[in-house]
Amino acid sequence: MPFPEVSMQIDAARKAQKVLSSYTQEQVDELVRALAWAIYRDDHAEHLAKMAVEDTGLGNVQDKVIKNKRKTFGTLCDLLREKTVGIVRHHPEIGMTEWAKPVGVVGSLTPSTNPSATPANQAMMAIKGGNAIIISPSPAGLRTAKMLKSYFDKALLSLSAPTDLFQVIEGPISFDKAEYLSRNVDLLIVTGDQVNVRRGYSSGTPCIGVGKGNVPVIIESTADLPDAAAKICASKTFDNATSCSSENAVIILDDVFDKALEALQQAGGYLATESETDRIQQTLFVDGNINRHAIGKTIDQLAELFGLEGKLTDKRFVIVPQDSIGPDFPLSGEKLSLVLSLYRAPTFEDALQICEDILDYEGAGHSVGIHTANPKRSRELAERIDVARVLVNQAHTFGNGGGMNNALPFTLTMGCGTWGKNSISENLSIKHFINKTLLVETFDKEMPRPSDAFGTSYKAELDAS
């Protein structure tokens, strides 16, 4: 046995999950409330945010506090609406009764971008479904995850629940240790690095992974330009653009290009010159990969890194004009930094094509956005582009993982469907943490006549028979 300590944690999780299986719905909901409060309360949310930034160097404390609180509260509200213990649905008119049952022990590989919010979000879902969960964090996120564990332990103990319902793999963190966990749990969730996602899918364990983000957003001719610019700026700059839902490219229709660009600049964007854009690309990408020293950094840090000292003093993000897409033009891909690519589209059809080309290069299946006052345009976008989510007139980072004003489930784990080589094309939610047992009884089911079902195409054959 290569990792006996991990095996012991899995055994402990199975024992804890067995205890949880005897809880009523009310008891389970109280556990979820306690876990939510353990990260939502001001002192804990701030402590975890500070620790995350200190250890990972990614994002900023203020926004991570908001993320810890907002995602937790939204997830709590989602979960309290759901029934997950015993009979959850009964439809006597069709002879169908549904039981929800746990999947067992969940293993989760979590990213350094969200070392507290992602584990907390998934733990609430897992335990709501009657499961235990074991987190394998990134090496840089280990200390934050362990601190979250200490908060959760107190919450669970306050309700006399086993603390092994939520565990964190002991350091040092390694691919091999994460792989061992992956092979020996009942369900695996992988958020973050695509290498980890591919390893998760090859583990032999049922796996839910996510695709790569590279969100393009269209500013259409009828858009409220100041509103669009303000939302794009707020979204792009949140937590220093570490979110996979952060806008990576904006595509502006020709007839509003100048005014929309002016609005983006007034909102805090700095329009880079051609030579500055070349320098940014050479700095931001090294040997075809994102320079880790640029990921999630502040605008002041990027100013020094890009040689733009003095030019970004009152700015919040950098706009880099582009006219090409693909591996030879890395600024058309995901950047995880305060850099927004800019494209100009003569027509809406051109905008759709640019959007499609960007996602074909990187970000397949993830999401797109549009700012428009014309519902026809948003429907055209949704019909044309193969993504799991199309957001209309929203700050993408805030809405894509569940918003206070949209119906998407709150989550930090977003599936991209088969387009992004994922098993789900929706937001991770409680439905993915339960098994179902269906009691199927007979009922008087009305069936059509063969002539109605087959239609006129087979009339001659039907008459002959």
Solvent accessible surface area in square Angstrom, and as a share of the most:
residue,aa,sasa,rsa
1,M,155,0.69
2,P,92,0.58
3,F,41,0.17
4,P,69,0.43
5,E,63,0.28
6,V,0,0.00
7,S,19,0.12
8,M,139,0.62
9,Q,26,0.11
10,I,10,0.05
11,D,75,0.39
12,A,27,0.21
13,A,0,0.00
14,R,98,0.36
15,K,147,0.62
16,A,4,0.03
17,Q,28,0.13
18,K,154,0.65
19,V,73,0.42
20,L,2,0.01
21,S,68,0.44
22,S,90,0.58
23,Y,31,0.12
24,T,69,0.40
25,Q,25,0.11
26,E,123,0.55
27,Q,88,0.39
28,V,3,0.01
29,D,20,0.10
30,E,77,0.35
31,L,1,0.01
32,V,0,0.00
33,R,103,0.38
34,A,22,0.17
35,L,0,0.00
36,A,3,0.02
37,W,148,0.52
38,A,6,0.05
39,I,0,0.00
40,Y,70,0.27
41,R,86,0.31
42,D,102,0.53
43,D,75,0.39
44,H,23,0.10
45,A,0,0.00
46,E,75,0.34
47,H,73,0.32
48,L,0,0.00
49,A,1,0.00
50,K,91,0.39
51,M,8,0.04
52,A,1,0.01
53,V,33,0.19
54,E,124,0.56
55,D,48,0.25
56,T,24,0.14
57,G,30,0.29
58,L,20,0.10
59,G,7,0.07
60,N,37,0.19
61,V,46,0.26
62,Q,135,0.60
63,D,21,0.11
64,K,7,0.03
65,V,30,0.17
66,I,74,0.37
67,K,15,0.06
68,N,3,0.01
69,K,42,0.18
70,R,51,0.19
71,K,17,0.07
72,T,5,0.03
73,F,92,0.38
74,G,1,0.01
75,T,1,0.00
76,L,29,0.14
77,C,40,0.24
78,D,35,0.18
79,L,3,0.02
80,L,62,0.31
81,R,175,0.64
82,E,68,0.31
83,K,110,0.46
84,T,7,0.04
85,V,46,0.27
86,G,31,0.29
87,I,75,0.38
88,V,23,0.13
89,R,111,0.41
90,H,108,0.48
91,H,72,0.32
92,P,90,0.57
93,E,112,0.50
94,I,73,0.37
95,G,6,0.06
96,M,54,0.24
97,T,6,0.03
98,E,17,0.08
99,W,74,0.26
100,A,6,0.05
101,K,90,0.38
102,P,46,0.29
103,V,27,0.16
104,G,11,0.10
105,V,1,0.00
106,V,0,0.00
107,G,0,0.00
108,S,0,0.00
109,L,15,0.07
110,T,7,0.04
111,P,20,0.12
112,S,31,0.20
113,T,24,0.14
114,N,19,0.10
115,P,3,0.02
116,S,4,0.03
117,A,6,0.04
118,T,0,0.00
119,P,0,0.00
120,A,0,0.00
121,N,3,0.01
122,Q,0,0.00
123,A,0,0.00
124,M,0,0.00
125,M,4,0.02
126,A,0,0.00
127,I,0,0.00
128,K,1,0.00
129,G,2,0.02
130,G,8,0.08
131,N,0,0.00
132,A,0,0.00
133,I,0,0.00
134,I,0,0.00
135,I,0,0.00
136,S,5,0.03
137,P,4,0.02
138,S,22,0.14
139,P,97,0.61
140,A,40,0.31
141,G,0,0.00
142,L,36,0.18
143,R,118,0.43
144,T,0,0.00
145,A,0,0.00
146,K,67,0.28
147,M,52,0.23
148,L,0,0.00
149,K,35,0.15
150,S,43,0.28
151,Y,21,0.08
152,F,0,0.00
153,D,33,0.17
154,K,142,0.60
155,A,12,0.09
156,L,0,0.00
157,L,114,0.57
158,S,85,0.55
159,L,71,0.35
160,S,101,0.65
161,A,3,0.02
162,P,34,0.22
163,T,33,0.19
164,D,50,0.26
165,L,0,0.00
166,F,0,0.00
167,Q,9,0.04
168,V,3,0.02
169,I,1,0.00
170,E,79,0.35
171,G,33,0.32
172,P,113,0.71
173,I,29,0.15
174,S,48,0.31
175,F,104,0.43
176,D,88,0.46
177,K,11,0.05
178,A,11,0.09
179,E,57,0.26
180,Y,22,0.08
181,L,0,0.00
182,S,4,0.02
183,R,119,0.44
184,N,58,0.30
185,V,11,0.06
186,D,50,0.26
187,L,15,0.07
188,L,0,0.00
189,I,0,0.00
190,V,0,0.00
191,T,13,0.08
192,G,29,0.27
193,D,79,0.41
194,Q,48,0.21
195,V,81,0.47
196,N,36,0.18
197,V,0,0.00
198,R,90,0.33
199,R,89,0.32
200,G,1,0.01
201,Y,71,0.27
202,S,91,0.59
203,S,15,0.10
204,G,77,0.74
205,T,12,0.07
206,P,91,0.57
207,C,13,0.08
208,I,13,0.07
209,G,0,0.00
210,V,11,0.06
211,G,6,0.05
212,K,77,0.33
213,G,1,0.01
214,N,0,0.00
215,V,0,0.00
216,P,0,0.00
217,V,2,0.01
218,I,0,0.00
219,I,2,0.01
220,E,7,0.03
221,S,41,0.26
222,T,66,0.38
223,A,12,0.09
224,D,91,0.47
225,L,24,0.12
226,P,97,0.61
227,D,54,0.28
228,A,1,0.01
229,A,1,0.01
230,A,56,0.43
231,K,60,0.25
232,I,0,0.00
233,C,3,0.02
234,A,39,0.30
235,S,0,0.00
236,K,1,0.00
237,T,14,0.08
238,F,21,0.09
239,D,0,0.00
240,N,10,0.05
241,A,2,0.01
242,T,4,0.02
243,S,18,0.12
244,C,42,0.25
245,S,2,0.01
246,S,2,0.01
247,E,0,0.00
248,N,4,0.02
249,A,2,0.01
250,V,0,0.00
251,I,0,0.00
252,I,0,0.00
253,L,8,0.04
254,D,61,0.31
255,D,105,0.55
256,V,20,0.11
257,F,20,0.08
258,D,97,0.50
259,K,143,0.61
260,A,1,0.01
261,L,21,0.10
262,E,91,0.41
263,A,12,0.10
264,L,0,0.00
265,Q,66,0.29
266,Q,140,0.62
267,A,29,0.22
268,G,8,0.08
269,G,1,0.01
270,Y,35,0.13
271,L,58,0.29
272,A,4,0.03
273,T,73,0.42
274,E,146,0.66
275,S,73,0.47
276,E,6,0.03
277,T,10,0.06
278,D,73,0.38
279,R,93,0.34
280,I,1,0.00
281,Q,51,0.23
282,Q,135,0.60
283,T,30,0.17
284,L,0,0.00
285,F,25,0.10
286,V,78,0.45
287,D,138,0.71
288,G,69,0.67
289,N,103,0.53
290,I,39,0.20
291,N,21,0.11
292,R,175,0.64
293,H,104,0.46
294,A,0,0.00
295,I,29,0.15
296,G,1,0.01
297,K,39,0.16
298,T,54,0.31
299,I,26,0.13
300,D,98,0.51
301,Q,93,0.41
302,L,0,0.00
303,A,10,0.07
304,E,127,0.57
305,L,63,0.31
306,F,1,0.00
307,G,38,0.37
308,L,1,0.01
309,E,112,0.50
310,G,67,0.64
311,K,101,0.43
312,L,2,0.01
313,T,114,0.66
314,D,114,0.59
315,K,51,0.22
316,R,119,0.43
317,F,0,0.00
318,V,0,0.00
319,I,0,0.00
320,V,0,0.00
321,P,57,0.36
322,Q,30,0.13
323,D,138,0.72
324,S,34,0.22
325,I,45,0.23
326,G,7,0.07
327,P,109,0.69
328,D,114,0.59
329,F,83,0.34
330,P,21,0.13
331,L,0,0.00
332,S,1,0.00
333,G,2,0.02
334,E,13,0.06
335,K,0,0.00
336,L,37,0.18
337,S,0,0.00
338,L,5,0.03
339,V,0,0.00
340,L,0,0.00
341,S,0,0.00
342,L,6,0.03
343,Y,6,0.02
344,R,116,0.42
345,A,0,0.00
346,P,92,0.58
347,T,67,0.39
348,F,11,0.05
349,E,96,0.43
350,D,50,0.26
351,A,0,0.00
352,L,7,0.03
353,Q,74,0.33
354,I,29,0.15
355,C,0,0.00
356,E,46,0.21
357,D,53,0.28
358,I,0,0.00
359,L,8,0.04
360,D,112,0.58
361,Y,61,0.23
362,E,38,0.17
363,G,5,0.05
364,A,38,0.29
365,G,1,0.01
366,H,1,0.00
367,S,0,0.00
368,V,0,0.00
369,G,2,0.02
370,I,1,0.00
371,H,4,0.02
372,T,6,0.03
373,A,79,0.61
374,N,47,0.24
375,P,96,0.60
376,K,133,0.56
377,R,69,0.25
378,S,13,0.09
379,R,182,0.67
380,E,51,0.23
381,L,0,0.00
382,A,55,0.42
383,E,153,0.69
384,R,72,0.26
385,I,7,0.03
386,D,84,0.44
387,V,15,0.09
388,A,30,0.23
389,R,10,0.03
390,V,40,0.23
391,L,7,0.03
392,V,54,0.31
393,N,58,0.30
394,Q,42,0.18
395,A,14,0.11
396,H,1,0.00
397,T,12,0.07
398,F,59,0.24
399,G,4,0.04
400,N,0,0.00
401,G,2,0.02
402,G,0,0.00
403,G,5,0.05
404,M,122,0.54
405,N,129,0.66
406,N,39,0.20
407,A,107,0.83
408,L,49,0.24
409,P,46,0.29
410,F,14,0.06
411,T,0,0.00
412,L,17,0.08
413,T,0,0.00
414,M,12,0.05
415,G,0,0.00
416,C,0,0.00
417,G,4,0.04
418,T,118,0.69
419,W,112,0.39
420,G,12,0.12
421,K,143,0.60
422,N,7,0.04
423,S,71,0.46
424,I,22,0.11
425,S,59,0.38
426,E,65,0.29
427,N,3,0.02
428,L,0,0.00
429,S,15,0.10
430,I,18,0.09
431,K,111,0.47
432,H,27,0.12
433,F,0,0.00
434,I,26,0.13
435,N,78,0.40
436,K,121,0.51
437,T,55,0.32
438,L,90,0.45
439,L,83,0.42
440,V,103,0.59
441,E,94,0.42
442,T,137,0.80
443,F,83,0.35
444,D,149,0.77
445,K,135,0.57
446,E,168,0.75
447,M,137,0.61
448,P,86,0.54
449,R,162,0.59
450,P,81,0.51
451,S,60,0.39
452,D,85,0.44
453,A,70,0.54
454,F,115,0.48
455,G,31,0.29
456,T,121,0.70
457,S,91,0.59
458,Y,115,0.44
459,K,119,0.50
460,A,76,0.59
461,E,106,0.47
462,L,53,0.27
463,D,101,0.52
464,A,95,0.73
465,S,123,0.79
